[in-house]
Amino acid sequence: MIRTIVIEDEPLARNLLTQYIEKVSYLELVHTFSDPLKGLEFVNNHEVDLMFLDIQMPNLSGIGLLRILQKKPEVILTTAYSDYALEGYDLNVTDYLLKPITFERFLQAVEKVKQRKENARQNNDPQIPPTSPPADDFMFVKDGTKLIRVNVNNIMYIEGLKDYVTIYTPEQKIVSLQRMKNLENQLPKSQFIRIHHSYIVSLKWIHSIHKDYVEINKVQIPIGETYRKAFREFIDQQKFLGD
């Protein structure tokens, strides 16, 4: 079970998150707080796995709380304003929910937490071998005003430009407002690698590897000098190249 708390000063938003949490079998609602100072004290003195945290609150903002938090659980920020998204990601939050929050978007966020917890458990337990995501593993990506389900195995490569990423699959390309690093952290490390400041590629979709670029679906994707050595080592581990 993922021990969860809610720090939210708006009663309606707090009640909605409570209802959503109660619908998810692997979430355990431990406590809710309208006062961020009481929530801060609770997190510092109790075992908490996940915290839903509103940004705009009296006395202490959610961002301010994060900056002084001693014990940091997984954090999902909630707010009515999109201006804080990038600042939240700079503080390494798991996700960012824009009000009004739908259950579908809520579920997408908590699935990220669940996956991160499972990955951490596997990495810390030598008895559990690391596993790659199953063939039908997927994620929901926001494209404009809608969420699009993307099969991870269909992602050929990802291009980043400032605050946006473009995800390329054989059928479509999806433009999403999020940071490249955030998306990179969600992808399985055994299948995807960043080869340039602006590009992440899927190993299974690489058609050929050249000195300065890889070719995927007839598109030449540059290999950045900073990433060249790590990419070569990654490819060698996959036994793509000879000795």
C-alpha positions in Angstrom: 0.0 0.0 0.0 1.1 3.6 -0.7 0.6 5.7 2.4 -0.9 8.9 1.1 -1.8 12.3 2.6 -3.5 15.4 1.1 -2.5 19.0 1.9 -5.2 21.2 0.4 -6.9 24.3 1.9 -9.9 24.2 -0.4 -12.6 21.8 1.0 -14.1 20.8 -2.4 -10.7 20.0 -3.9 -9.7 18.1 -0.7 -12.9 16.1 -0.8 -12.5 15.3 -4.5 -8.9 14.0 -3.9 -10.2 11.9 -1.0 -12.8 10.3 -3.2 -10.3 9.6 -5.9 -7.8 8.1 -3.5 -10.5 5.8 -2.0 -11.2 4.4 -5.5 -7.6 3.2 -6.0 -6.9 -0.1 -4.3 -3.1 0.4 -3.7 -3.5 3.9 -2.1 -4.1 4.2 1.7 -5.3 7.7 2.8 -3.6 8.4 6.1 -4.6 12.0 6.7 -5.8 15.2 5.1 -4.8 18.7 6.1 -6.2 22.2 5.3 -3.2 23.8 7.2 0.1 23.4 5.4 2.1 23.9 8.6 0.3 20.9 10.2 0.9 18.9 7.1 4.6 19.7 7.1 4.9 18.6 10.7 3.1 15.4 10.0 5.3 14.5 7.0 8.5 15.2 9.0 7.4 12.9 11.8 5.5 10.1 10.1 6.0 7.6 7.3 4.4 9.0 4.1 4.9 7.6 0.6 2.8 10.1 -1.4 1.7 13.6 -0.8 -0.9 15.6 -2.8 0.1 19.2 -2.3 -1.7 22.3 -3.3 0.5 25.2 -4.3 -1.6 28.3 -3.4 -2.2 28.1 0.4 -2.2 30.7 3.2 0.8 31.0 5.5 3.0 28.6 3.5 2.8 27.8 -0.2 3.2 24.3 -1.5 6.5 25.3 -3.2 7.7 26.8 0.0 6.8 23.7 1.9 8.8 21.5 -0.6 11.8 23.7 -0.2 12.0 23.2 3.6 10.7 19.6 3.8 13.1 17.3 5.6 11.7 13.9 4.6 10.5 14.1 1.0 7.9 11.5 -0.2 6.6 11.3 -3.8 4.8 14.6 -4.5 2.0 15.4 -6.8 1.3 19.1 -7.0 -2.2 20.5 -7.5 -3.1 24.0 -8.6 -5.5 26.1 -10.7 -2.6 27.8 -12.4 -0.3 26.3 -15.0 2.4 28.9 -14.3 4.0 26.8 -11.6 4.5 23.6 -13.6 8.1 24.2 -14.5 9.1 25.3 -11.0 7.4 22.1 -9.6 9.4 19.9 -11.9 12.6 21.7 -10.9 11.8 20.4 -7.4 11.6 16.9 -8.7 7.9 16.3 -8.1 6.4 13.2 -9.6 3.5 15.0 -11.4 1.5 18.2 -11.7 -2.3 18.2 -11.7 -4.2 21.2 -13.1 -7.6 21.9 -11.5 -10.3 20.8 -12.2 -8.7 17.4 -11.8 -10.4 14.5 -13.7 -10.1 11.0 -12.3 -8.4 9.8 -15.5 -5.6 12.4 -15.1 -5.4 11.6 -11.3 -5.0 7.9 -12.1 -2.3 8.6 -14.6 -0.3 10.5 -11.9 -0.7 7.8 -9.2 0.3 5.1 -11.7 3.6 7.0 -12.1 4.1 6.8 -8.3 3.3 3.1 -8.3 5.8 2.4 -11.1 8.5 4.5 -9.4 8.0 2.6 -6.1 8.2 -0.8 -7.9 11.3 0.2 -9.7 12.9 1.4 -6.4 12.0 -1.9 -4.7 13.5 -3.9 -7.5 16.7 -1.9 -7.5 17.1 -2.3 -3.7 16.2 -6.0 -3.6 18.8 -8.3 -5.2 16.3 -11.2 -5.1 14.1 -9.4 -7.6 15.6 -9.1 -11.0 14.9 -5.9 -12.9 12.2 -6.3 -15.5 11.3 -4.4 -18.6 7.8 -3.2 -19.1 5.4 -5.7 -20.7 4.7 -5.3 -24.4 1.4 -3.5 -23.7 2.9 -1.0 -21.3 1.5 2.5 -21.9 1.3 6.0 -20.7 -1.1 8.9 -21.1 0.3 12.0 -22.7 -1.4 15.4 -22.7 -1.8 16.8 -26.2 -3.6 20.2 -26.1 -6.8 19.7 -24.1 -6.9 15.9 -24.4 -5.0 12.9 -23.1 -3.6 10.4 -25.6 -2.8 6.8 -24.7 0.7 5.9 -26.1 2.1 2.4 -26.2 5.6 2.7 -25.0 6.9 0.1 -27.5 5.5 2.3 -30.3 7.6 5.3 -29.4 10.4 5.6 -32.0 12.0 8.8 -30.7 11.3 11.9 -28.8 12.3 15.5 -29.7 12.5 18.2 -27.1 12.1 21.9 -27.7 12.2 24.3 -24.8 9.1 23.4 -22.7 7.6 21.0 -25.2 8.3 17.5 -26.3 7.2 15.8 -29.6 6.7 12.0 -29.4 7.0 10.2 -32.7 5.3 6.8 -33.3 4.7 5.1 -36.7 1.2 6.4 -36.7 1.4 9.9 -35.3 3.3 12.6 -33.6 2.1 14.0 -30.3 3.2 17.4 -29.0 3.0 17.7 -25.2 3.8 20.6 -22.7 6.3 19.0 -20.4 10.0 18.9 -19.8 12.3 16.4 -21.5 13.8 15.2 -18.3 10.4 14.4 -16.8 9.5 12.2 -19.8 12.9 10.6 -19.8 12.4 9.5 -16.2 9.2 7.7 -17.1 10.7 5.6 -19.9 12.3 2.1 -19.3 16.1 2.6 -19.1 16.7 -0.7 -21.0 14.8 0.5 -24.0 15.4 4.2 -24.3 18.5 6.4 -24.2 19.1 10.1 -24.6 21.6 10.7 -27.4 21.4 14.4 -27.7 20.2 17.4 -25.6 17.1 17.4 -27.8 16.5 13.7 -28.5 15.7 10.4 -26.8 15.6 7.3 -29.0 14.2 3.8 -28.7 16.7 1.0 -29.1 14.2 -1.3 -30.9 13.5 1.3 -33.6 17.1 2.1 -34.6 17.7 1.1 -38.2 21.4 2.0 -38.4 24.1 3.7 -36.3 26.6 6.1 -37.9 29.4 8.2 -36.4 27.4 11.3 -35.8 23.8 10.1 -36.0 21.3 7.2 -35.9 18.7 6.5 -38.4 15.1 5.8 -37.4 12.3 5.5 -39.9 14.5 7.2 -42.5 15.1 10.2 -40.1 18.7 11.1 -39.2 18.9 11.9 -35.5 22.1 13.5 -34.3 24.3 12.1 -31.5 25.5 14.9 -29.2 29.1 15.0 -28.2 28.2 15.0 -24.5 26.1 11.8 -25.0 28.4 9.9 -27.4 30.4 7.8 -24.9 27.3 6.8 -22.9 25.5 5.8 -26.1 28.4 3.7 -27.3 28.5 1.9 -24.0 24.8 1.4 -24.0 24.9 -0.1 -27.5 27.9 -2.4 -26.6 25.9 -3.7 -23.6 23.0 -4.5 -26.0 25.5 -6.4 -28.2 24.6 -4.4 -31.2 28.3 -4.0 -32.1 31.2 -6.3 -32.3 34.2 -6.1 -30.0 
